């Protein structure tokens, strides 16, 4: 359950903690729904009772030019780390889940 975090501590909830919270809100697994649908429903239900939110999406971009890393910063992504060693720089950033579609144009590479 590394997709949910405690917003106060910014730490992911452990599986044991999630199981306890699911028991507290009387959540039952529905075999007719996909796991993603159920996860989204239960996160909303848990948010009503406990400090819990979805974790931000982590993305790693690797490009042959450092210009691409500058473009990522223009997209207002929180850059966690940069690795410019080697021939292709790599950037890890946090982005809110599905907040913005990122389109990479061939001229950026």
Beta strands, then each sheet from edge to edge (+ up, - down):
strand 1: 4-6
strand 2: 11-12
strand 3: 53-54
strand 4: 57-63
strand 5: 78-83
strand 6: 89-95
sheet 1: 2+ 1- 3+
sheet 2: 4+ 6- 5+
end
